[in-house]
Amino acid sequence: MAAFDVARVHADYERHHGDRAPLFEALCRHIEPESVLYPGSHIDIAPSVAFDHVTYVDSDKKANRFFSDTGAVEELIRSKRDGSSDSFEVDFIHADYREPLDIADGSVDLLVSLYAGFVAEHCGRYLASGGWLLVNNSHGDAGVVSLTAGYELIAVVDSRAGTYQVSTSRLDDHLVPKRGGEPTIESLHASGRGIAYTRSPFAYLFEKQ
Ligand SMILES: C[S@@+](CC[C@H](N)C(=O)[O-])C[C@H]1O[C@@H](n2cnc3c(N)ncnc32)[C@H](O)[C@@H]1O
């Protein structure tokens, strides 16, 4: 069997999905989470470029193989960090995030939900009160969160040509359905896709109450 080359596999991934490090670097100028949880991460190690303690979770075999080569993953992350802090921790849990994870409730400062289903619903319990949730609308998770008590929208992240801007202005103009009628949590579950809103930022930043 051919050797699994972490750097090459990740370079292929980045070619298709883009480099998200600028997203987390932009976030890091607004929030300072000590611990980050990224369920449904696949091999997107971008949060580790900006944050020091990240736990990745995925049920995928290839993601497991990727993170199993701890040394190569750490070397890759180190090569992408600016060198300001060499002490960072990367954990990977090979699991279905809908099942209980070996993480204490309320112990995480930033939960990331990008293109991986209803992460916030299943993993919101791990988020500390006052912690942040970065979530996009691709699979409807942002819509579900906006309809769930206990989360306040505090910023949106806009993206243009590979750059990301965190904005706190005109938040009330967001999450307004384009076509009449509010979605429900049930309708979002049923479609598994986000509905169209009048504004479409790359992602939303909520604070857990
Ligand atoms: C489309 S990829 C997105 C990967 C990454 N979040 C990104 O934005 O590039 C979705 C990932 O979520 C994972 N995933 C989906 N449902 C999952 C579940 N219930 N438990 C664990 N991983 C899951 C898949 O295995 C896949 O790696």
PDBQT file of the ligand as one rigid body, heavy atoms in Angstrom, charges set to zero:
ROOT
HETATM    1  C1  LIG A 301     -18.304  18.166   3.622  1.00  0.00    +0.000 C 
HETATM    2  S1  LIG A 301     -17.140  17.631   4.815  1.00  0.00    +0.000 S 
HETATM    3  C2  LIG A 301     -16.691  19.176   5.545  1.00  0.00    +0.000 C 
HETATM    4  C3  LIG A 301     -15.359  19.115   6.175  1.00  0.00    +0.000 C 
HETATM    5  C4  LIG A 301     -14.902  20.426   6.845  1.00  0.00    +0.000 C 
HETATM    6  N1  LIG A 301     -15.781  20.810   7.904  1.00  0.00    +0.000 N 
HETATM    7  C5  LIG A 301     -14.761  21.547   5.841  1.00  0.00    +0.000 C 
HETATM    8  O1  LIG A 301     -15.490  22.546   5.982  1.00  0.00    +0.000 OA
HETATM    9  O2  LIG A 301     -13.931  21.457   4.940  1.00  0.00    +0.000 OA
HETATM   10  C6  LIG A 301     -18.177  16.902   6.058  1.00  0.00    +0.000 C 
HETATM   11  C7  LIG A 301     -17.393  16.089   7.077  1.00  0.00    +0.000 C 
HETATM   12  O3  LIG A 301     -18.259  15.847   8.193  1.00  0.00    +0.000 OA
HETATM   13  C8  LIG A 301     -18.108  14.525   8.598  1.00  0.00    +0.000 C 
HETATM   14  N2  LIG A 301     -19.338  14.125   9.287  1.00  0.00    +0.000 N 
HETATM   15  C9  LIG A 301     -20.613  14.248   8.839  1.00  0.00    +0.000 A 
HETATM   16  N3  LIG A 301     -21.469  13.772   9.759  1.00  0.00    +0.000 NA
HETATM   17  C10 LIG A 301     -20.713  13.329  10.792  1.00  0.00    +0.000 A 
HETATM   18  C11 LIG A 301     -21.033  12.730  12.050  1.00  0.00    +0.000 A 
HETATM   19  N4  LIG A 301     -22.295  12.490  12.402  1.00  0.00    +0.000 N 
HETATM   20  N5  LIG A 301     -20.022  12.433  12.884  1.00  0.00    +0.000 NA
HETATM   21  C12 LIG A 301     -18.728  12.679  12.535  1.00  0.00    +0.000 A 
HETATM   22  N6  LIG A 301     -18.366  13.234  11.367  1.00  0.00    +0.000 NA
HETATM   23  C13 LIG A 301     -19.352  13.555  10.503  1.00  0.00    +0.000 A 
HETATM   24  C14 LIG A 301     -17.852  13.738   7.317  1.00  0.00    +0.000 C 
HETATM   25  O4  LIG A 301     -17.201  12.524   7.597  1.00  0.00    +0.000 OA
HETATM   26  C15 LIG A 301     -16.972  14.721   6.538  1.00  0.00    +0.000 C 
HETATM   27  O5  LIG A 301     -15.619  14.511   6.805  1.00  0.00    +0.000 OA
ENDROOT
TORSDOF 0
